[in-house]
Each structure stands twice: as structure tokens, then as C-alpha cells.
Amino acid sequence: MRWAFITDIHANRQAFEAVLADARAQGATRYALLGDFVGYGADPAWVVEQAAALVADGAIAIQGNHDEAVVQGSTPGMHPDARAVVDWTRAQLGEDALRFLARLPLQAHGEPGHCLFVHANAYDPKGWEYVQGRAEAVKSLHASPARIQACGHMHEPMLYHLSGTGKAGDFRPVADVPMPLPGHRQWLIVPGSCGQPRDGNPAACYALFDPAKSDLNDARVTFRRVAYDVDAACAALRASALPAPIAERLARRLSQGE
């Protein structure tokens, strides 16, 4: 059984379509969607509909901070751009879509390798703090006995580990290079963003996870980068009813991977 870990889709239909097609071509049969289905992109209704269909077919899905913001609605304290995107996104979603986002859990456990799935971190899932480095990763790993955690929120792919003696380490993964996940360590997989990568490379990110078959030492993760039609995603933003300056800023970030 091969899993696809996908996160931070951010209403980017073109990126999500490309990642799902690639995951199927790579033999993925199970999916864990780690939150932030909406925000930034031009197609929130389509993305939520596809996510709901995957969940109905057995996928795991987690709520992200952008999902929570859209469910709750904008507030006066938000940055004006964020408030405009939240208001516009809510207007695109029907009651079923909003209900789907509202009912998503903050964390879930899965079959493969005793995984814990969460959007931001395991120590305070609703606080939306970022795993920006080794210190936060260790704090998250200490918060759960799960041997493998997978989280989103950070838009760049990373892999962290913690040994039984407390020694921590991290890897900046290379795409398409399988990484073994030995059972004597805990692991935190950050797949990177499907819909808005922020490492200077606009190609969509996700991770393939192969659970251990016979013991805890043969699990592995492979990080993927998938080229997609960025120009079409940018054109969809510019054609949307978002205020033109906001749409242009969002399109520029997509095209530059930032």
C-alpha cells in the first residue's frame, strides 16, 4: 500500500490535478490531505469538492488554519488582503463545502506505520505554530508516541528525525530519492505545499509514503516535485472577482514559487 501525503493545496486546481495524476501514476492508493484546502487560489469550490470525494473514498483529511478562517469568516483584525480572500472564498463555497471544512479534525491517526497526521504541529494543533526548524520539530515529536508524523503549514519540504536517546536531525530532501525511515527513530515528514510552494520552485510538492511491510525498518518516504500549468493557475486568479491588485500579487507569488 502506497500513500500520498498532500498538503496546502490552497484552492489551486491545476496543481492539485497534477499531483493527483502523478500520485496515481506512482501507485498511490491511499491519501492523507493535511489541510489548507482554500486560500490564495482561484478554485476553492473545485478543490473542496475533490477533497470531499477522496474522503468519501477513504482518504484522511485535516483542517488547516485557512480552512478555519474561511469557516469562521473574516474579522476586522485581519490584514486587508487576507480579509478580501476569506470573504471571496466564502462566497464561492456552498453550505456543503463549508460544512465539510468545519467538520475536519485537527489531527488523525492512520494505519501506515502508526502515523499521526496534523496540519501545523502535534503539541498545539489549534495554535497554528510553524515547524520552522529542529527545535519545533523535536517539540512536535515529543508530543506524540507516533513513530511517524506528517504535517503541513510549512510550504517547503523537510524531513526531521529524533532518536531514542534524544538526538535530533533534519534533511532537506532531494526529489525522487527514496529516504529510509528506520524504526529506532521518530520521523516528522513535511511534504511541502501542493498549491503554493515557497522555496523558489513553483513545481507542486507532495510526498509518497511506503509503510513498513515486515518490520519497522523498511518504511520509506519519497518527496516529489510535479510541474503543472502555473500560467493557467495565474490566469484563473486574474480572471476571478478578487480585487485586481490582490489577484496580481497572488499570481506573481505562484509564478515565482514564493
HELIX and SHEET records of a PDB file:
HELIX    1   1 ARG A   13  ALA A   25  1                                  13    
HELIX    2   2 PRO A   44  ALA A   56  1                                  13    
HELIX    3   3 ASN A   65  GLN A   72  1                                   8    
HELIX    4   4 PRO A   80  GLN A   92  1                                  13    
HELIX    5   5 GLU A   95  ARG A  103  1                                   9    
HELIX    6   6 ARG A  134  HIS A  142  1                                   9    
HELIX    7   7 VAL A  230  ALA A  239  1                                  10    
HELIX    8   8 ALA A  244  GLN A  256  1                                  13    
SHEET    1   A 6 ILE A  60  ALA A  61  0                                        
SHEET    2   A 6 ARG A  30  LEU A  33  1                                        
SHEET    3   A 6 TRP A   3  ILE A   6  1                                        
SHEET    4   A 6 ALA A 204  ASP A 210 -1                                        
SHEET    5   A 6 ARG A 220  VAL A 226 -1                                        
SHEET    6   A 6 MET A 179  PRO A 180 -1                                        
SHEET    1   B 6 GLN A 107  GLY A 110  0                                        
SHEET    2   B 6 CYS A 115  VAL A 118 -1                                        
SHEET    3   B 6 ILE A 148  CYS A 151  1                                        
SHEET    4   B 6 ARG A 185  VAL A 190  1                                        
SHEET    5   B 6 MET A 158  SER A 163 -1                                        
SHEET    6   B 6 ALA A 168  PHE A 171 -1                                        
END                                                                             
